[in-house]
Every structure is written in C-alpha cells, then in structure tokens.
C-alpha cells in the first residue's frame, strides 16, 4: 500500500507541475492543439489560424462578451449568481431558462475547458468539474482578462472543424478577423451554443434571431468602464 500511495503522490505531483508549466507557457504562446481540435480533425479536418489580440476586431470581442458572458469584466472566473440560479431555480420559474448571455459557464471556464480539458455533456463532465475549476482560477490569476478573451476567440469552435475567429472570418466572409463588421461578428458568435447545428452561412433561424439579439446587447454594454478597459488595444 505504501508503494501504491507513493506512486499516486508522484503521479499527482507530476500532473500538477506539468499542468502549471503548460499553463504558464500558454500565457505567452497559443496551445499547439486542443483535445476538441484533435477529435474534430478526424471528422471535419482542421481549419485554424491563430491571430494576436491586435488582429481581432473590437466588434468580435464585444460580441463575445455580450453573447456569452456579460459579467466577464467583473467576476473572478465564476458567475456565482448564475450558478445559484441554475442550481436552485424558483418553483414558479421552473420551466423558464436563464436568458441568453446569463449561462452559468463563463468565458473563463469555457477557455479552461477548451484549452486544457475536453468537451461533452455525458457523465465525464462531472469528472471534469474539479480540474475545470482549478484551471479557471489559475488563468484568471495568471493570464488576466485580455489574454483569456484572446485565447478564447482563437480556440473556440465556430463551425465544423473551424476553430478561432480568423478561420471563421475567412471561411464565412472571406476577410480577416480584424475587418469584421458588427453584424458579421455577431453572426459568427451567434453559432457558439452548437456550431455544428447552428449554421452561420446559410444562417439558421436561430443564428439569424440571435445575431439581432447580440447586436442589441452590444449597444447596451458599450461604454462600460470595466468593459472598455479590457477591449482597449
């Protein structure tokens, strides 16, 4: 038993140190590949072209926050209010869903899951919760908001086998991510709940509707001091 215990301690220490080193490396370099990208490459191929913060349109950054995580500038990685609502819904609102942009999974959590872990909603998602929380806290402390959003917009899937905003911009609109208009940025971000199901071109009914919703949210959020501090170049 002592040998087994020593083995597990060494294995845990190795995993901890290697994950921390990789996280520090990704503070400055984009991940060479993610588990999701690797899995999709066998079925759809891999379209990906990482671009730095300065080469991503402000419209894209604003659209992502407006759609996916409107409390992004203020939280420490977790939206506690959204988590509480999702776990303890009021009985009279039992059938109601959280409004768009108010999901319990923040941009930071999604980044941690996409870069360091795996996707999926099966039983393995419960195994993922603890390491997801670990990586979420660390990237908030070490990377900072701007780097988190930069990596998120480069690794998130935006169509079958299409990863990152540059590949999506080229695929859907034949232009660079830095040149996307407000409407174009909103239409691409609108597919994020399920990019394999909700198509950008031709626009599915859901994407067409959500694009308009995102643009309204962008108008309302623009000008917020904390948000502007993140979006500045």
BELDA-V827469 format. One record per pair of residues at least 4 apart in sequence whose ideal C-beta (glycine too) atoms are under 7 Angstrom apart, sorted by sequence separation. I is the first residue (numbers start at 0). J is the second residue. D is the distance in Angstrom with one decimal. If there is no record, write none. Layout:
# BELDA-V827469
i->I j->J d->D
i->I j->J d->D
This chain:
# BELDA-V827469
i->0 j->4 d->6.1
i->1 j->5 d->6.3
i->2 j->6 d->6.3
i->3 j->7 d->6.5
i->4 j->8 d->6.3
i->5 j->9 d->6.3
i->6 j->10 d->6.2
i->7 j->11 d->6.1
i->8 j->12 d->6.3
i->9 j->13 d->6.2
i->10 j->14 d->6.4
i->11 j->15 d->6.2
i->12 j->16 d->6.2
i->13 j->17 d->6.0
i->14 j->18 d->6.0
i->15 j->19 d->6.4
i->16 j->20 d->6.3
i->17 j->21 d->6.3
i->18 j->22 d->6.2
i->19 j->23 d->6.5
i->20 j->24 d->6.4
i->21 j->25 d->6.3
i->24 j->28 d->5.7
i->32 j->36 d->5.1
i->33 j->37 d->6.9
i->34 j->38 d->6.3
i->35 j->39 d->6.2
i->36 j->40 d->6.2
i->39 j->43 d->5.1
i->40 j->44 d->6.2
i->50 j->54 d->4.0
i->55 j->59 d->5.4
i->57 j->61 d->6.1
i->58 j->62 d->6.0
i->59 j->63 d->6.4
i->60 j->64 d->6.8
i->61 j->65 d->6.0
i->62 j->66 d->6.0
i->63 j->67 d->5.6
i->64 j->68 d->6.0
i->65 j->69 d->6.4
i->70 j->74 d->5.0
i->74 j->78 d->5.4
i->78 j->82 d->6.3
i->79 j->83 d->6.2
i->80 j->84 d->6.4
i->81 j->85 d->6.2
i->82 j->86 d->6.2
i->83 j->87 d->5.9
i->84 j->88 d->6.4
i->88 j->92 d->5.7
i->97 j->101 d->4.5
i->104 j->108 d->4.8
i->105 j->109 d->7.0
i->106 j->110 d->6.2
i->107 j->111 d->6.5
i->108 j->112 d->6.2
i->109 j->113 d->6.1
i->110 j->114 d->5.9
i->111 j->115 d->5.8
i->112 j->116 d->4.9
i->119 j->123 d->5.9
i->120 j->124 d->5.6
i->123 j->127 d->6.3
i->127 j->131 d->5.3
i->128 j->132 d->6.5
i->129 j->133 d->6.5
i->130 j->134 d->6.2
i->131 j->135 d->6.1
i->132 j->136 d->6.5
i->133 j->137 d->6.5
i->134 j->138 d->6.1
i->135 j->139 d->6.5
i->136 j->140 d->6.4
i->137 j->141 d->5.6
i->138 j->142 d->4.4
i->142 j->146 d->4.0
i->143 j->147 d->6.9
i->144 j->148 d->6.3
i->145 j->149 d->6.2
i->146 j->150 d->6.3
i->147 j->151 d->6.1
i->148 j->152 d->6.3
i->149 j->153 d->6.6
i->150 j->154 d->6.0
i->151 j->155 d->5.8
i->157 j->161 d->5.1
i->162 j->166 d->6.0
i->163 j->167 d->6.8
i->164 j->168 d->5.9
i->165 j->169 d->6.5
i->166 j->170 d->6.0
i->167 j->171 d->5.9
i->168 j->172 d->5.6
i->169 j->173 d->6.5
i->174 j->178 d->4.6
i->179 j->183 d->4.4
i->180 j->184 d->6.8
i->181 j->185 d->6.4
i->182 j->186 d->6.3
i->183 j->187 d->6.7
i->184 j->188 d->6.3
i->185 j->189 d->6.1
i->190 j->194 d->4.6
i->193 j->197 d->5.5
i->198 j->202 d->6.7
i->202 j->206 d->4.7
i->203 j->207 d->7.0
i->204 j->208 d->6.5
i->205 j->209 d->5.9
i->206 j->210 d->6.1
i->208 j->212 d->6.6
i->209 j->213 d->6.1
i->210 j->214 d->6.6
i->211 j->215 d->6.7
i->212 j->216 d->6.5
i->213 j->217 d->6.3
i->214 j->218 d->6.8
i->215 j->219 d->6.7
i->216 j->220 d->6.1
i->217 j->221 d->6.1
i->223 j->227 d->6.4
i->224 j->228 d->6.5
i->226 j->230 d->6.2
i->227 j->231 d->6.3
i->25 j->30 d->5.6
i->32 j->37 d->5.5
i->40 j->45 d->4.1
i->50 j->55 d->6.1
i->55 j->60 d->6.3
i->64 j->69 d->6.4
i->77 j->82 d->6.5
i->88 j->93 d->5.6
i->97 j->102 d->6.0
i->104 j->109 d->5.8
i->111 j->116 d->6.9
i->119 j->124 d->6.1
i->142 j->147 d->5.3
i->156 j->161 d->6.8
i->157 j->162 d->7.0
i->161 j->166 d->5.1
i->174 j->179 d->6.8
i->179 j->184 d->4.6
i->192 j->197 d->6.5
i->198 j->203 d->4.9
i->202 j->207 d->4.6
i->222 j->227 d->6.9
i->39 j->45 d->6.8
i->112 j->118 d->6.9
i->156 j->162 d->5.5
i->161 j->167 d->5.4
i->168 j->174 d->5.6
i->197 j->203 d->4.8
i->220 j->226 d->5.9
i->64 j->71 d->5.0
i->157 j->164 d->6.9
i->168 j->175 d->6.1
i->172 j->179 d->6.8
i->190 j->197 d->4.5
i->199 j->206 d->6.0
i->70 j->78 d->5.2
i->154 j->162 d->6.2
i->168 j->176 d->4.5
i->190 j->198 d->7.0
i->197 j->205 d->5.0
i->198 j->206 d->6.6
i->36 j->45 d->5.9
i->138 j->147 d->5.8
i->154 j->163 d->6.3
i->158 j->167 d->6.3
i->161 j->170 d->5.5
i->190 j->199 d->5.2
i->197 j->206 d->5.0
i->117 j->127 d->6.7
i->153 j->163 d->4.3
i->157 j->167 d->3.9
i->165 j->175 d->6.7
i->36 j->47 d->6.7
i->116 j->127 d->5.4
i->152 j->163 d->6.7
i->153 j->164 d->7.0
i->165 j->176 d->4.5
i->168 j->179 d->5.5
i->172 j->183 d->5.4
i->85 j->97 d->6.5
i->152 j->164 d->4.7
i->158 j->170 d->6.5
i->164 j->176 d->4.4
i->187 j->199 d->5.7
i->84 j->97 d->6.2
i->186 j->199 d->5.6
i->116 j->130 d->6.1
i->112 j->127 d->7.0
i->116 j->131 d->6.0
i->81 j->97 d->6.5
i->171 j->187 d->6.3
i->186 j->202 d->6.5
i->190 j->206 d->5.5
i->189 j->206 d->4.5
i->85 j->103 d->4.4
i->112 j->131 d->5.5
i->115 j->134 d->4.8
i->29 j->49 d->4.4
i->81 j->101 d->5.6
i->111 j->131 d->5.5
i->167 j->187 d->5.0
i->186 j->206 d->6.3
i->189 j->209 d->4.0
i->81 j->102 d->6.4
i->82 j->103 d->4.7
i->189 j->210 d->4.7
i->81 j->103 d->4.5
i->108 j->131 d->6.2
i->111 j->134 d->3.8
i->164 j->187 d->6.9
i->111 j->135 d->4.6
i->186 j->210 d->4.6
i->189 j->213 d->6.0
i->78 j->103 d->6.3
i->185 j->210 d->4.6
i->188 j->213 d->6.1
i->78 j->105 d->5.3
i->108 j->135 d->5.1
i->111 j->138 d->6.0
i->77 j->105 d->6.3
i->107 j->135 d->5.2
i->110 j->138 d->6.5
i->171 j->199 d->5.0
i->182 j->210 d->6.9
i->185 j->213 d->4.2
i->76 j->105 d->6.4
i->171 j->200 d->5.1
i->185 j->214 d->5.0
i->157 j->187 d->5.7
i->69 j->100 d->5.0
i->74 j->105 d->6.2
i->76 j->107 d->4.4
i->107 j->138 d->6.4
i->76 j->108 d->6.8
i->107 j->139 d->5.7
i->158 j->190 d->6.8
i->182 j->214 d->6.8
i->67 j->100 d->6.7
i->157 j->190 d->6.2
i->181 j->214 d->6.3
i->66 j->100 d->5.8
i->71 j->105 d->6.6
i->65 j->100 d->6.5
i->71 j->106 d->5.2
i->114 j->150 d->6.4
i->155 j->191 d->6.7
i->158 j->194 d->5.1
i->159 j->195 d->5.2
i->181 j->217 d->6.8
i->68 j->105 d->4.8
i->110 j->147 d->5.3
i->157 j->194 d->5.4
i->68 j->106 d->4.2
i->156 j->194 d->5.0
i->67 j->106 d->5.5
i->107 j->147 d->5.5
i->110 j->150 d->5.6
i->114 j->154 d->6.0
i->106 j->147 d->6.6
i->110 j->151 d->4.5
i->113 j->154 d->5.0
i->158 j->199 d->6.5
i->106 j->148 d->6.5
i->109 j->151 d->6.5
i->113 j->155 d->6.2
i->63 j->106 d->6.9
i->106 j->151 d->5.5
i->77 j->135 d->6.8
i->76 j->135 d->4.3
i->76 j->136 d->5.7
i->76 j->139 d->4.2
i->75 j->139 d->5.6
i->72 j->144 d->6.7
i->71 j->144 d->7.0
i->35 j->113 d->6.2
i->33 j->113 d->5.8
i->33 j->114 d->6.0
i->148 j->229 d->6.8
i->35 j->117 d->6.9
i->34 j->117 d->4.6
i->35 j->118 d->5.1
i->30 j->114 d->5.3
i->145 j->229 d->5.8
i->63 j->148 d->6.9
i->144 j->229 d->4.9
i->60 j->148 d->6.1
i->25 j->114 d->6.4
i->63 j->152 d->6.2
i->52 j->145 d->6.4
i->59 j->152 d->6.3
i->52 j->149 d->4.6
i->55 j->152 d->5.8
i->50 j->153 d->6.8
i->49 j->153 d->4.9
i->59 j->164 d->5.4
i->55 j->164 d->5.9
i->99 j->209 d->6.9
i->22 j->134 d->6.9
i->99 j->212 d->6.1
i->46 j->160 d->5.6
i->49 j->163 d->6.3
i->22 j->137 d->5.7
i->26 j->141 d->5.9
i->45 j->160 d->5.9
i->46 j->161 d->4.8
i->47 j->162 d->4.4
i->48 j->163 d->6.5
i->50 j->165 d->4.5
i->22 j->138 d->6.7
i->26 j->142 d->5.4
i->43 j->159 d->4.3
i->44 j->160 d->4.7
i->46 j->162 d->6.8
i->47 j->163 d->5.5
i->100 j->216 d->6.3
i->39 j->156 d->7.0
i->43 j->160 d->2.9
i->45 j->162 d->7.0
i->48 j->165 d->4.4
i->59 j->176 d->6.3
i->23 j->141 d->6.9
i->48 j->166 d->5.2
i->22 j->141 d->6.6
i->47 j->166 d->5.3
i->26 j->146 d->6.5
i->40 j->160 d->7.0
i->46 j->166 d->4.4
i->56 j->176 d->6.0
i->59 j->179 d->5.8
i->29 j->150 d->6.8
i->33 j->154 d->5.8
i->35 j->156 d->6.4
i->39 j->160 d->5.2
i->54 j->175 d->6.9
i->55 j->176 d->5.0
i->56 j->177 d->5.3
i->58 j->179 d->5.7
i->54 j->176 d->6.2
i->55 j->177 d->6.4
i->56 j->178 d->6.7
i->58 j->180 d->6.5
i->62 j->184 d->4.4
i->66 j->188 d->4.9
i->54 j->177 d->4.9
i->56 j->179 d->4.5
i->58 j->181 d->4.8
i->62 j->185 d->4.9
i->66 j->189 d->6.9
i->29 j->153 d->6.0
i->30 j->154 d->6.7
i->46 j->170 d->6.3
i->67 j->191 d->6.5
i->59 j->184 d->4.4
i->63 j->188 d->5.5
i->66 j->191 d->6.8
i->36 j->162 d->5.5
i->50 j->176 d->5.7
i->58 j->184 d->3.9
i->62 j->188 d->4.4
i->56 j->184 d->6.0
i->66 j->213 d->4.8
i->65 j->213 d->5.4
i->62 j->213 d->5.5
i->65 j->216 d->3.8
i->69 j->220 d->6.6
i->65 j->217 d->4.7
i->73 j->225 d->6.1
i->72 j->225 d->3.8
i->72 j->226 d->5.0
i->62 j->217 d->6.0
i->65 j->220 d->5.5
i->61 j->217 d->5.1
i->64 j->220 d->6.9
i->72 j->229 d->5.6
i->61 j->220 d->6.9
i->61 j->221 d->6.6
i->64 j->226 d->6.7
i->61 j->230 d->6.5
i->60 j->230 d->5.4
i->57 j->230 d->5.8
i->53 j->232 d->6.0
